[in-house]
Each structure stands twice: as C-alpha cells, then as structure tokens.
C-alpha cells in the first residue's frame, strides 16, 4: 500500500509576506513614492501589484533580454517601472491604459526614476493599440494586468506578435481563490476558462504560480 507523502506548503501570513519583501527585494524611493501616492486613491489602490511581483517582472524582463515589451494596464506605474528597469540596453516599453488620472502618477514616477525615455504610453483601447503593431513576432515580454473580461483577447493579440521564447505574464489568474470554488461566480468562471484554454494551447508552456492573486508565466515555444 502506497502511503501519501504530505505536501509541504506555507500559508502566506502578513508576517511571511513582510519577510519575503525584506529578503532581497529592492524598493527604492521612487517605488515607495508610487505606493504612497497610490494609497491616496483609496479603494482603487487594491489594483497595485505587490513588491515581490514587481521584482519578478524585473527579473523575467532581464532574463528574456527584452528590447521591446508591452504592458496592458499601467495604473500608477509600479509594474511599468519594474519592467523598464529590466529592459536590455536601448529597450523600450509600450504601456496601454485608458486613465489619464492614474497614469499621471506613473508619468511622474518614470521621470523621477529616469526611465521616461524608455516608455511610450498610449491612452486608448489596449486591443486597438496592440492590433496597430506589426503582425510579426517581435515582442519579447508582455504583462497583462487589466480588465479580466478582455484577458483572452489581449493574450490572443500579443501571442501572435511574441517571438519564440518570449514571455507573457498574466496577473489575477487565481482571483482570490475563487477560480477553485465548486460554484464559481461569473468572473471566476471566466478566469477559469482562460486558465483552461492556456493549458490546451500547444504554442506555449505555462505555469500558474500561487503568488499573491495568481500569476501565470507563459513562454512561447512554437
């Protein structure tokens, strides 16, 4: 009779999260300034990524040696700054958002960090902005963190323009755990369907990390 081996896991408490942030993550004055300004927005501040996710974005951008990156959903600029800092020399980042108010904070952060020359912000429909790009495999790295209902559409437009071994990171793929509930609400069902679709896509390899609200990392293989 085979005995089941207990699965080791850690419940992420606030103390553990603080420990993670304190274990090698670099939050400089500009990143802290973004957090402070974002908190002033009140409830919308929940949209900001956590520091450890920002560090992951910088790491992955650097690993892909990205010269051209795309971000869908810029908000107040934390993730875009992290991506911009990971770009290869001469690299550029295209940011897609539709809020002048929130991205005003991002613009100021980019200026403070000295990366504004690496970033282009398009205040328009992200789908249309991406569709306006050449339909050839030239994107090295992308980050999707916008309205859940359009994640699949954003992914479809990005993947055909992503070069082999390019990476796409998708945020909120656990939706606070609701995707695993037996009776899923409409949003959770939609995210679950998107996750299932990725599993069946033979153009990619992907892993869903139980990280904050769920982060899926996709590598284009074909």
DOFINU-43897 format. One record per atom (N, C-alpha, C): residue in one letter; chain; atom name; y negated, z negated, x negated. Coordinates in steps of 0.1 Angstrom, whole numbers, plus 5000, padded with zeros to 4 digits. Example, Ala and Ser with C-alpha at 12.3 -4.5 7.8 and 13.67 -1.06 7.14 Angstrom:
BEGIN
<A,A,N,<5057,4922,4868>>
<A,A,CA,<5045,4922,4877>>
<A,A,C,<5033,4922,4868>>
<S,A,N,<5022,4929,4872>>
<S,A,CA,<5011,4929,4863>>
<S,A,C,<5000,4921,4871>>
//
This chain:
BEGIN
<X,A,N,<5012,5000,4991>>
<X,A,CA,<5000,5000,5000>>
<X,A,C,<4988,5000,4991>>
<X,A,N,<4979,5009,4994>>
<X,A,CA,<4967,5010,4986>>
<X,A,C,<4956,5001,4991>>
<X,A,N,<4951,4993,4982>>
<X,A,CA,<4940,4984,4985>>
<X,A,C,<4927,4991,4984>>
<X,A,N,<4918,4988,4994>>
<X,A,CA,<4905,4994,4994>>
<X,A,C,<4896,4986,4983>>
<X,A,N,<4890,4994,4975>>
<X,A,CA,<4881,4988,4965>>
<X,A,C,<4867,4986,4971>>
<X,A,N,<4862,4974,4971>>
<X,A,CA,<4849,4971,4977>>
<X,A,C,<4838,4980,4970>>
<X,A,N,<4830,4985,4979>>
<X,A,CA,<4819,4993,4974>>
<X,A,C,<4807,4984,4970>>
<X,A,N,<4802,4986,4957>>
<X,A,CA,<4791,4978,4953>>
<X,A,C,<4778,4984,4958>>
<X,A,N,<4770,4976,4963>>
<X,A,CA,<4757,4981,4968>>
<X,A,C,<4747,4970,4967>>
<X,A,N,<4734,4973,4967>>
<X,A,CA,<4723,4964,4967>>
<X,A,C,<4715,4966,4979>>
<X,A,N,<4712,4955,4986>>
<X,A,CA,<4702,4956,4997>>
<X,A,C,<4688,4955,4991>>
<X,A,N,<4680,4965,4994>>
<X,A,CA,<4667,4965,4988>>
<X,A,C,<4657,4956,4995>>
<X,A,N,<4655,4944,4989>>
<X,A,CA,<4646,4935,4995>>
<X,A,C,<4632,4937,4988>>
<X,A,N,<4622,4931,4993>>
<X,A,CA,<4609,4933,4987>>
<X,A,C,<4608,4928,4973>>
<X,A,N,<4616,4918,4969>>
<X,A,CA,<4617,4913,4956>>
<X,A,C,<4623,4923,4947>>
<X,A,N,<4634,4930,4951>>
<X,A,CA,<4641,4940,4943>>
<X,A,C,<4631,4952,4942>>
<X,A,N,<4624,4956,4952>>
<X,A,CA,<4615,4967,4951>>
<X,A,C,<4604,4965,4941>>
<X,A,N,<4599,4952,4941>>
<X,A,CA,<4589,4949,4931>>
<X,A,C,<4595,4949,4917>>
<X,A,N,<4608,4945,4916>>
<X,A,CA,<4614,4945,4903>>
<X,A,C,<4615,4960,4898>>
<X,A,N,<4619,4969,4907>>
<X,A,CA,<4621,4983,4903>>
<X,A,C,<4607,4989,4899>>
<X,A,N,<4597,4985,4906>>
<X,A,CA,<4583,4990,4903>>
<X,A,C,<4579,4985,4889>>
<X,A,N,<4583,4973,4886>>
<X,A,CA,<4579,4967,4873>>
<X,A,C,<4588,4970,4862>>
<X,A,N,<4598,4978,4864>>
<X,A,CA,<4608,4982,4853>>
<X,A,C,<4605,4996,4848>>
<X,A,N,<4594,4998,4842>>
<X,A,CA,<4592,5010,4835>>
<X,A,C,<4583,5020,4843>>
<X,A,N,<4580,5017,4856>>
<X,A,CA,<4571,5027,4863>>
<X,A,C,<4557,5025,4859>>
<X,A,N,<4550,5036,4857>>
<X,A,CA,<4536,5035,4852>>
<X,A,C,<4527,5038,4864>>
<X,A,N,<4520,5028,4869>>
<X,A,CA,<4509,5030,4879>>
<X,A,C,<4496,5028,4872>>
<X,A,N,<4489,5038,4869>>
<X,A,CA,<4476,5037,4862>>
<X,A,C,<4465,5034,4872>>
<X,A,N,<4453,5034,4867>>
<X,A,CA,<4442,5030,4875>>
<X,A,C,<4440,5040,4887>>
<X,A,N,<4442,5053,4884>>
<X,A,CA,<4440,5063,4894>>
<X,A,C,<4450,5062,4906>>
<X,A,N,<4463,5060,4902>>
<X,A,CA,<4473,5058,4912>>
<X,A,C,<4470,5046,4921>>
<X,A,N,<4466,5035,4914>>
<X,A,CA,<4463,5023,4921>>
<X,A,C,<4451,5025,4930>>
<X,A,N,<4441,5033,4926>>
<X,A,CA,<4429,5036,4934>>
<X,A,C,<4434,5044,4946>>
<X,A,N,<4443,5053,4945>>
<X,A,CA,<4448,5061,4957>>
<X,A,C,<4454,5051,4967>>
<X,A,N,<4462,5042,4962>>
<X,A,CA,<4469,5033,4971>>
<X,A,C,<4458,5024,4978>>
<X,A,N,<4448,5019,4971>>
<X,A,CA,<4438,5011,4977>>
<X,A,C,<4430,5019,4988>>
<X,A,N,<4426,5031,4985>>
<X,A,CA,<4419,5040,4994>>
<X,A,C,<4428,5043,5006>>
<X,A,N,<4440,5045,5004>>
<X,A,CA,<4449,5049,5015>>
<X,A,C,<4451,5037,5024>>
<X,A,N,<4452,5025,5019>>
<X,A,CA,<4454,5013,5027>>
<X,A,C,<4442,5012,5037>>
<X,A,N,<4430,5016,5033>>
<X,A,CA,<4418,5015,5041>>
<X,A,C,<4420,5024,5054>>
<X,A,N,<4429,5034,5054>>
<X,A,CA,<4431,5042,5065>>
<X,A,C,<4438,5035,5077>>
<X,A,N,<4444,5024,5074>>
<X,A,CA,<4451,5017,5084>>
<X,A,C,<4465,5022,5086>>
<X,A,N,<4469,5024,5099>>
<X,A,CA,<4483,5028,5102>>
<X,A,C,<4488,5041,5094>>
<X,A,N,<4479,5052,5093>>
<X,A,CA,<4484,5064,5086>>
<X,A,C,<4488,5061,5072>>
<X,A,N,<4485,5050,5066>>
<X,A,CA,<4489,5047,5052>>
<X,A,C,<4504,5046,5050>>
<X,A,N,<4511,5045,5061>>
<X,A,CA,<4526,5044,5060>>
<X,A,C,<4532,5058,5055>>
<X,A,N,<4523,5068,5056>>
<X,A,CA,<4528,5081,5051>>
<X,A,C,<4528,5083,5036>>
<X,A,N,<4522,5073,5029>>
<X,A,CA,<4522,5075,5015>>
<X,A,C,<4536,5072,5008>>
<X,A,N,<4539,5079,4998>>
<X,A,CA,<4552,5077,4992>>
<X,A,C,<4551,5064,4983>>
<X,A,N,<4563,5058,4980>>
<X,A,CA,<4563,5046,4972>>
<X,A,C,<4562,5050,4957>>
<X,A,N,<4558,5041,4949>>
<X,A,CA,<4556,5044,4934>>
<X,A,C,<4568,5049,4927>>
<X,A,N,<4580,5044,4931>>
<X,A,CA,<4592,5049,4924>>
<X,A,C,<4595,5063,4928>>
<X,A,N,<4591,5067,4940>>
<X,A,CA,<4593,5081,4944>>
<X,A,C,<4584,5090,4936>>
<X,A,N,<4572,5085,4934>>
<X,A,CA,<4562,5093,4926>>
<X,A,C,<4567,5095,4911>>
<X,A,N,<4573,5084,4906>>
<X,A,CA,<4579,5085,4892>>
<X,A,C,<4590,5095,4892>>
<X,A,N,<4598,5096,4903>>
<X,A,CA,<4609,5106,4904>>
<X,A,C,<4604,5120,4904>>
<X,A,N,<4593,5122,4911>>
<X,A,CA,<4587,5135,4912>>
<X,A,C,<4582,5140,4899>>
<X,A,N,<4575,5131,4891>>
<X,A,CA,<4571,5135,4878>>
<X,A,C,<4582,5138,4869>>
<X,A,N,<4593,5130,4870>>
<X,A,CA,<4605,5132,4861>>
<X,A,C,<4611,5146,4865>>
<X,A,N,<4613,5149,4877>>
<X,A,CA,<4620,5161,4881>>
<X,A,C,<4611,5173,4878>>
<X,A,N,<4598,5172,4880>>
<X,A,CA,<4590,5183,4877>>
<X,A,C,<4591,5186,4862>>
<X,A,N,<4591,5176,4854>>
<X,A,CA,<4592,5178,4839>>
<X,A,C,<4606,5184,4836>>
<X,A,N,<4616,5179,4842>>
<X,A,CA,<4630,5184,4839>>
<X,A,C,<4631,5199,4842>>
<X,A,N,<4625,5203,4852>>
<X,A,CA,<4625,5218,4856>>
<X,A,C,<4616,5226,4847>>
<X,A,N,<4607,5219,4839>>
<X,A,CA,<4597,5226,4831>>
<X,A,C,<4589,5235,4840>>
<X,A,N,<4585,5229,4851>>
<X,A,CA,<4578,5237,4862>>
<X,A,C,<4564,5242,4857>>
<X,A,N,<4563,5255,4859>>
<X,A,CA,<4550,5262,4857>>
<X,A,C,<4543,5265,4870>>
<X,A,N,<4550,5266,4881>>
<X,A,CA,<4545,5268,4894>>
<X,A,C,<4552,5259,4904>>
<X,A,N,<4544,5250,4910>>
<X,A,CA,<4550,5241,4920>>
<X,A,C,<4543,5242,4933>>
<X,A,N,<4550,5238,4944>>
<X,A,CA,<4544,5238,4957>>
<X,A,C,<4546,5225,4964>>
<X,A,N,<4536,5219,4970>>
<X,A,CA,<4537,5207,4978>>
<X,A,C,<4533,5210,4992>>
<X,A,N,<4542,5206,5002>>
<X,A,CA,<4539,5207,5016>>
<X,A,C,<4536,5193,5021>>
<X,A,N,<4524,5190,5024>>
<X,A,CA,<4520,5176,5029>>
<X,A,C,<4514,5168,5017>>
<X,A,N,<4501,5169,5016>>
<X,A,CA,<4494,5163,5004>>
<X,A,C,<4489,5149,5007>>
<X,A,N,<4485,5147,5020>>
<X,A,CA,<4479,5134,5024>>
<X,A,C,<4468,5130,5015>>
<X,A,N,<4469,5118,5008>>
<X,A,CA,<4458,5113,5000>>
<X,A,C,<4460,5116,4985>>
<X,A,N,<4471,5123,4982>>
<X,A,CA,<4472,5128,4968>>
<X,A,C,<4481,5121,4958>>
<X,A,N,<4488,5110,4963>>
<X,A,CA,<4496,5103,4953>>
<X,A,C,<4507,5112,4947>>
<X,A,N,<4515,5119,4956>>
<X,A,CA,<4526,5127,4952>>
<X,A,C,<4521,5139,4944>>
<X,A,N,<4510,5145,4948>>
<X,A,CA,<4505,5157,4941>>
<X,A,C,<4500,5154,4927>>
<X,A,N,<4494,5142,4925>>
<X,A,CA,<4491,5138,4912>>
<X,A,C,<4503,5136,4903>>
<X,A,N,<4513,5130,4909>>
<X,A,CA,<4526,5128,4901>>
<X,A,C,<4532,5141,4897>>
<X,A,N,<4532,5151,4906>>
<X,A,CA,<4538,5164,4903>>
<X,A,C,<4529,5171,4892>>
<X,A,N,<4516,5170,4894>>
<X,A,CA,<4507,5177,4885>>
<X,A,C,<4509,5172,4870>>
<X,A,N,<4512,5159,4869>>
<X,A,CA,<4513,5153,4856>>
<X,A,C,<4527,5157,4850>>
<X,A,N,<4536,5162,4858>>
<X,A,CA,<4549,5166,4852>>
<X,A,C,<4549,5181,4849>>
<X,A,N,<4539,5189,4852>>
<X,A,CA,<4539,5203,4850>>
<X,A,C,<4540,5207,4835>>
<X,A,N,<4546,5218,4832>>
<X,A,CA,<4546,5223,4819>>
<X,A,C,<4531,5227,4815>>
<X,A,N,<4529,5229,4803>>
<X,A,CA,<4515,5233,4798>>
<X,A,C,<4511,5246,4805>>
<X,A,N,<4500,5246,4811>>
<X,A,CA,<4495,5258,4818>>
<X,A,C,<4500,5259,4832>>
<X,A,N,<4508,5249,4837>>
<X,A,CA,<4514,5250,4850>>
<X,A,C,<4504,5247,4861>>
<X,A,N,<4507,5251,4873>>
<X,A,CA,<4498,5249,4885>>
<X,A,C,<4506,5245,4897>>
<X,A,N,<4499,5238,4906>>
<X,A,CA,<4504,5232,4918>>
<X,A,C,<4496,5237,4930>>
<X,A,N,<4503,5243,4940>>
<X,A,CA,<4497,5247,4952>>
<X,A,C,<4500,5236,4963>>
<X,A,N,<4489,5230,4968>>
<X,A,CA,<4491,5220,4978>>
<X,A,C,<4487,5225,4992>>
<X,A,N,<4496,5222,5002>>
<X,A,CA,<4494,5227,5015>>
<X,A,C,<4492,5215,5025>>
<X,A,N,<4481,5215,5031>>
<X,A,CA,<4478,5204,5041>>
<X,A,C,<4468,5210,5051>>
<X,A,N,<4465,5202,5062>>
<X,A,CA,<4455,5206,5072>>
<X,A,C,<4445,5196,5075>>
<X,A,N,<4444,5185,5066>>
<X,A,CA,<4434,5174,5069>>
<X,A,C,<4424,5174,5058>>
<X,A,N,<4412,5177,5062>>
<X,A,CA,<4400,5176,5052>>
<X,A,C,<4398,5162,5049>>
<X,A,N,<4399,5153,5059>>
<X,A,CA,<4396,5139,5057>>
<X,A,C,<4405,5132,5047>>
<X,A,N,<4418,5134,5048>>
<X,A,CA,<4428,5127,5039>>
<X,A,C,<4428,5134,5026>>
<X,A,N,<4427,5147,5025>>
<X,A,CA,<4427,5154,5012>>
<X,A,C,<4414,5152,5004>>
<X,A,N,<4404,5147,5011>>
<X,A,CA,<4391,5144,5003>>
<X,A,C,<4394,5133,4993>>
<X,A,N,<4403,5123,4997>>
<X,A,CA,<4407,5113,4988>>
<X,A,C,<4415,5119,4976>>
<X,A,N,<4424,5128,4980>>
<X,A,CA,<4432,5135,4969>>
<X,A,C,<4423,5142,4959>>
<X,A,N,<4413,5150,4964>>
<X,A,CA,<4405,5157,4955>>
<X,A,C,<4398,5148,4945>>
<X,A,N,<4393,5137,4950>>
<X,A,CA,<4386,5127,4942>>
<X,A,C,<4396,5122,4931>>
<X,A,N,<4408,5119,4935>>
<X,A,CA,<4418,5114,4926>>
<X,A,C,<4422,5124,4915>>
<X,A,N,<4423,5136,4919>>
<X,A,CA,<4426,5147,4909>>
<X,A,C,<4415,5148,4899>>
<X,A,N,<4402,5146,4904>>
<X,A,CA,<4391,5147,4895>>
<X,A,C,<4391,5135,4885>>
<X,A,N,<4394,5123,4891>>
<X,A,CA,<4394,5111,4882>>
<X,A,C,<4405,5112,4872>>
<X,A,N,<4416,5119,4875>>
<X,A,CA,<4428,5120,4866>>
<X,A,C,<4427,5131,4857>>
<X,A,N,<4417,5140,4859>>
<X,A,CA,<4415,5152,4850>>
<X,A,C,<4425,5163,4852>>
<X,A,N,<4431,5164,4864>>
<X,A,CA,<4441,5174,4867>>
<X,A,C,<4436,5184,4878>>
<X,A,N,<4424,5184,4882>>
<X,A,CA,<4419,5192,4892>>
<X,A,C,<4420,5207,4889>>
<X,A,N,<4420,5210,4876>>
<X,A,CA,<4421,5224,4872>>
<X,A,C,<4435,5230,4874>>
<X,A,N,<4445,5221,4876>>
<X,A,CA,<4459,5225,4878>>
<X,A,C,<4463,5226,4892>>
<X,A,N,<4454,5223,4901>>
<X,A,CA,<4458,5222,4916>>
<X,A,C,<4449,5231,4924>>
<X,A,N,<4455,5238,4933>>
<X,A,CA,<4449,5246,4944>>
<X,A,C,<4453,5240,4957>>
<X,A,N,<4443,5236,4965>>
<X,A,CA,<4445,5231,4979>>
<X,A,C,<4442,5241,4989>>
<X,A,N,<4452,5244,4998>>
<X,A,CA,<4450,5253,5009>>
<X,A,C,<4450,5245,5022>>
<X,A,N,<4439,5244,5029>>
<X,A,CA,<4438,5237,5042>>
<X,A,C,<4441,5247,5053>>
<X,A,N,<4453,5248,5056>>
<X,A,CA,<4458,5258,5066>>
<X,A,C,<4472,5255,5070>>
<X,A,N,<4478,5263,5078>>
<X,A,CA,<4492,5262,5082>>
<X,A,C,<4501,5264,5069>>
<X,A,N,<4509,5254,5066>>
<X,A,CA,<4517,5255,5054>>
<X,A,C,<4526,5267,5054>>
<X,A,N,<4532,5269,5066>>
<X,A,CA,<4541,5281,5067>>
<X,A,C,<4534,5294,5063>>
<X,A,N,<4522,5295,5069>>
<X,A,CA,<4515,5308,5066>>
<X,A,C,<4511,5308,5051>>
<X,A,N,<4507,5297,5045>>
<X,A,CA,<4503,5297,5031>>
<X,A,C,<4515,5301,5022>>
<X,A,N,<4527,5296,5026>>
<X,A,CA,<4539,5299,5018>>
<X,A,C,<4542,5314,5020>>
<X,A,N,<4542,5318,5032>>
<X,A,CA,<4545,5332,5035>>
<X,A,C,<4536,5342,5028>>
<X,A,N,<4524,5338,5025>>
<X,A,CA,<4514,5346,5018>>
<X,A,C,<4518,5348,5003>>
<X,A,N,<4527,5339,4998>>
<X,A,CA,<4531,5341,4984>>
<X,A,C,<4541,5352,4983>>
<X,A,N,<4542,5358,4971>>
<X,A,CA,<4551,5369,4969>>
<X,A,C,<4566,5365,4973>>
<X,A,N,<4573,5374,4979>>
<X,A,CA,<4586,5371,4983>>
<X,A,C,<4596,5374,4972>>
<X,A,N,<4594,5366,4961>>
<X,A,CA,<4603,5368,4949>>
<X,A,C,<4605,5354,4944>>
<X,A,N,<4616,5353,4935>>
<X,A,CA,<4620,5339,4930>>
<X,A,C,<4611,5335,4919>>
<X,A,N,<4600,5328,4922>>
<X,A,CA,<4590,5324,4912>>
<X,A,C,<4586,5309,4913>>
<X,A,N,<4590,5302,4923>>
<X,A,CA,<4587,5288,4924>>
<X,A,C,<4597,5279,4916>>
<X,A,N,<4592,5270,4908>>
<X,A,CA,<4600,5262,4900>>
<X,A,C,<4604,5249,4907>>
<X,A,N,<4594,5243,4914>>
<X,A,CA,<4596,5230,4920>>
<X,A,C,<4588,5229,4933>>
<X,A,N,<4594,5223,4943>>
<X,A,CA,<4586,5221,4956>>
<X,A,C,<4589,5207,4961>>
<X,A,N,<4580,5201,4968>>
<X,A,CA,<4581,5189,4975>>
<X,A,C,<4577,5190,4990>>
<X,A,N,<4586,5187,4999>>
<X,A,CA,<4583,5188,5013>>
<X,A,C,<4581,5173,5019>>
<X,A,N,<4570,5170,5024>>
<X,A,CA,<4567,5157,5029>>
<X,A,C,<4556,5159,5040>>
<X,A,N,<4560,5165,5051>>
<X,A,CA,<4551,5168,5062>>
<X,A,C,<4557,5166,5075>>
<X,A,N,<4553,5173,5085>>
<X,A,CA,<4558,5171,5099>>
<X,A,C,<4573,5175,5099>>
<X,A,N,<4581,5165,5104>>
<X,A,CA,<4595,5167,5104>>
<X,A,C,<4600,5179,5112>>
<X,A,N,<4593,5183,5122>>
<X,A,CA,<4598,5194,5131>>
<X,A,C,<4598,5207,5124>>
<X,A,N,<4590,5208,5113>>
<X,A,CA,<4589,5221,5106>>
<X,A,C,<4596,5220,5092>>
<X,A,N,<4603,5210,5089>>
<X,A,CA,<4610,5209,5076>>
<X,A,C,<4619,5221,5074>>
<X,A,N,<4627,5224,5083>>
<X,A,CA,<4637,5235,5082>>
<X,A,C,<4629,5248,5079>>
<X,A,N,<4618,5250,5086>>
<X,A,CA,<4610,5263,5084>>
<X,A,C,<4604,5263,5070>>
<X,A,N,<4598,5252,5066>>
<X,A,CA,<4593,5251,5052>>
<X,A,C,<4604,5254,5042>>
<X,A,N,<4615,5248,5044>>
<X,A,CA,<4626,5250,5034>>
<X,A,C,<4630,5265,5034>>
<X,A,N,<4631,5271,5045>>
<X,A,CA,<4636,5285,5046>>
<X,A,C,<4626,5294,5038>>
<X,A,N,<4613,5291,5040>>
<X,A,CA,<4603,5299,5033>>
<X,A,C,<4603,5297,5018>>
<X,A,N,<4605,5284,5014>>
<X,A,CA,<4605,5280,5000>>
<X,A,C,<4617,5285,4992>>
<X,A,N,<4629,5283,4998>>
<X,A,CA,<4642,5286,4991>>
<X,A,C,<4643,5300,4986>>
<X,A,N,<4638,5310,4994>>
<X,A,CA,<4639,5324,4990>>
<X,A,C,<4629,5327,4979>>
<X,A,N,<4619,5319,4977>>
<X,A,CA,<4610,5321,4967>>
<X,A,C,<4612,5312,4954>>
<X,A,N,<4623,5304,4955>>
<X,A,CA,<4626,5295,4944>>
<X,A,C,<4635,5301,4934>>
<X,A,N,<4632,5300,4921>>
<X,A,CA,<4641,5306,4911>>
<X,A,C,<4654,5299,4909>>
<X,A,N,<4663,5305,4904>>
<X,A,CA,<4676,5299,4901>>
<X,A,C,<4674,5286,4892>>
<X,A,N,<4681,5275,4896>>
<X,A,CA,<4679,5262,4890>>
<X,A,C,<4666,5255,4894>>
<X,A,N,<4658,5262,4902>>
<X,A,CA,<4646,5255,4907>>
<X,A,C,<4650,5244,4917>>
<X,A,N,<4641,5234,4919>>
<X,A,CA,<4644,5222,4927>>
<X,A,C,<4634,5221,4938>>
<X,A,N,<4640,5217,4950>>
<X,A,CA,<4632,5213,4961>>
<X,A,C,<4635,5199,4965>>
<X,A,N,<4625,5190,4967>>
<X,A,CA,<4627,5177,4971>>
<X,A,C,<4622,5175,4985>>
<X,A,N,<4630,5169,4994>>
<X,A,CA,<4626,5167,5008>>
<X,A,C,<4626,5152,5011>>
<X,A,N,<4615,5148,5016>>
<X,A,CA,<4613,5133,5019>>
<X,A,C,<4617,5130,5034>>
<X,A,N,<4620,5118,5037>>
<X,A,CA,<4622,5112,5050>>
<X,A,C,<4635,5118,5056>>
<X,A,N,<4646,5120,5048>>
<X,A,CA,<4658,5125,5053>>
<X,A,C,<4668,5115,5058>>
<X,A,N,<4664,5102,5058>>
<X,A,CA,<4671,5091,5065>>
<X,A,C,<4664,5086,5077>>
<X,A,N,<4651,5089,5077>>
<X,A,CA,<4643,5085,5089>>
<X,A,C,<4645,5070,5093>>
<X,A,N,<4643,5061,5083>>
<X,A,CA,<4645,5047,5085>>
<X,A,C,<4659,5043,5090>>
<X,A,N,<4669,5051,5087>>
<X,A,CA,<4683,5049,5090>>
<X,A,C,<4687,5054,5104>>
<X,A,N,<4677,5060,5111>>
<X,A,CA,<4680,5064,5125>>
<X,A,C,<4690,5076,5125>>
<X,A,N,<4691,5084,5114>>
<X,A,CA,<4700,5095,5114>>
<X,A,C,<4714,5091,5115>>
<X,A,N,<4717,5078,5111>>
<X,A,CA,<4731,5073,5111>>
<X,A,C,<4735,5066,5124>>
<X,A,N,<4725,5065,5133>>
<X,A,CA,<4728,5058,5146>>
<X,A,C,<4738,5067,5155>>
<X,A,N,<4746,5060,5162>>
<X,A,CA,<4755,5067,5171>>
<X,A,C,<4748,5075,5181>>
<X,A,N,<4737,5069,5187>>
<X,A,CA,<4729,5076,5197>>
<X,A,C,<4715,5078,5190>>
<X,A,N,<4713,5090,5185>>
<X,A,CA,<4701,5093,5178>>
<X,A,C,<4690,5098,5188>>
<X,A,N,<4677,5094,5184>>
<X,A,CA,<4666,5099,5192>>
<X,A,C,<4663,5113,5188>>
<X,A,N,<4654,5120,5194>>
<X,A,CA,<4651,5134,5192>>
<X,A,C,<4648,5137,5178>>
<X,A,N,<4639,5129,5172>>
<X,A,CA,<4635,5131,5158>>
<X,A,C,<4647,5129,5148>>
<X,A,N,<4655,5119,5151>>
<X,A,CA,<4666,5116,5142>>
<X,A,C,<4677,5127,5144>>
<X,A,N,<4679,5132,5156>>
<X,A,CA,<4688,5143,5158>>
<X,A,C,<4684,5156,5150>>
<X,A,N,<4671,5158,5150>>
<X,A,CA,<4665,5170,5143>>
<X,A,C,<4667,5169,5128>>
<X,A,N,<4664,5157,5123>>
<X,A,CA,<4666,5155,5108>>
<X,A,C,<4681,5155,5104>>
<X,A,N,<4690,5150,5113>>
<X,A,CA,<4704,5150,5111>>
<X,A,C,<4709,5165,5110>>
<X,A,N,<4704,5173,5120>>
<X,A,CA,<4708,5187,5120>>
<X,A,C,<4703,5194,5107>>
<X,A,N,<4691,5191,5102>>
<X,A,CA,<4686,5197,5090>>
<X,A,C,<4695,5193,5078>>
<X,A,N,<4699,5180,5078>>
<X,A,CA,<4708,5175,5067>>
<X,A,C,<4721,5182,5067>>
<X,A,N,<4727,5184,5079>>
<X,A,CA,<4739,5191,5080>>
<X,A,C,<4738,5205,5076>>
<X,A,N,<4727,5211,5079>>
<X,A,CA,<4725,5225,5075>>
<X,A,C,<4725,5227,5060>>
<X,A,N,<4719,5218,5053>>
<X,A,CA,<4718,5218,5039>>
<X,A,C,<4732,5218,5033>>
<X,A,N,<4741,5210,5039>>
<X,A,CA,<4755,5209,5034>>
<X,A,C,<4762,5222,5034>>
<X,A,N,<4759,5230,5044>>
<X,A,CA,<4766,5243,5046>>
<X,A,C,<4759,5255,5039>>
<X,A,N,<4749,5252,5031>>
<X,A,CA,<4741,5263,5025>>
<X,A,C,<4747,5266,5011>>
<X,A,N,<4753,5277,5009>>
<X,A,CA,<4760,5280,4996>>
<X,A,C,<4750,5285,4986>>
<X,A,N,<4738,5285,4989>>
<X,A,CA,<4728,5289,4979>>
<X,A,C,<4723,5277,4970>>
<X,A,N,<4727,5265,4975>>
<X,A,CA,<4722,5252,4969>>
<X,A,C,<4733,5242,4966>>
<X,A,N,<4729,5233,4957>>
<X,A,CA,<4736,5220,4956>>
<X,A,C,<4726,5209,4960>>
<X,A,N,<4730,5199,4967>>
<X,A,CA,<4720,5189,4971>>
<X,A,C,<4727,5175,4971>>
<X,A,N,<4718,5165,4970>>
<X,A,CA,<4722,5151,4971>>
<X,A,C,<4712,5144,4979>>
<X,A,N,<4716,5136,4989>>
<X,A,CA,<4707,5127,4997>>
<X,A,C,<4707,5113,4990>>
<X,A,N,<4696,5109,4985>>
<X,A,CA,<4695,5096,4979>>
<X,A,C,<4690,5085,4989>>
<X,A,N,<4697,5074,4990>>
<X,A,CA,<4693,5063,4998>>
<X,A,C,<4681,5056,4992>>
<X,A,N,<4670,5062,4992>>
<X,A,CA,<4659,5058,4984>>
<X,A,C,<4647,5058,4993>>
<X,A,N,<4641,5046,4995>>
<X,A,CA,<4630,5044,5004>>
<X,A,C,<4634,5049,5018>>
<X,A,N,<4629,5061,5023>>
<X,A,CA,<4632,5066,5036>>
<X,A,C,<4642,5078,5035>>
<X,A,N,<4648,5079,5024>>
<X,A,CA,<4657,5090,5022>>
<X,A,C,<4651,5102,5015>>
<X,A,N,<4656,5105,5003>>
<X,A,CA,<4650,5116,4995>>
<X,A,C,<4662,5126,4992>>
<X,A,N,<4661,5138,4996>>
<X,A,CA,<4671,5148,4993>>
<X,A,C,<4666,5157,4982>>
<X,A,N,<4674,5158,4971>>
<X,A,CA,<4671,5167,4960>>
<X,A,C,<4680,5179,4960>>
<X,A,N,<4674,5191,4961>>
<X,A,CA,<4681,5204,4962>>
<X,A,C,<4679,5212,4949>>
<X,A,N,<4690,5217,4944>>
<X,A,CA,<4689,5227,4933>>
<X,A,C,<4695,5240,4937>>
<X,A,N,<4687,5251,4935>>
<X,A,CA,<4691,5264,4939>>
<X,A,C,<4701,5269,4929>>
<X,A,N,<4713,5273,4933>>
<X,A,CA,<4723,5278,4924>>
<X,A,C,<4727,5293,4926>>
<X,A,N,<4722,5299,4937>>
<X,A,CA,<4725,5313,4939>>
<X,A,C,<4716,5319,4950>>
//
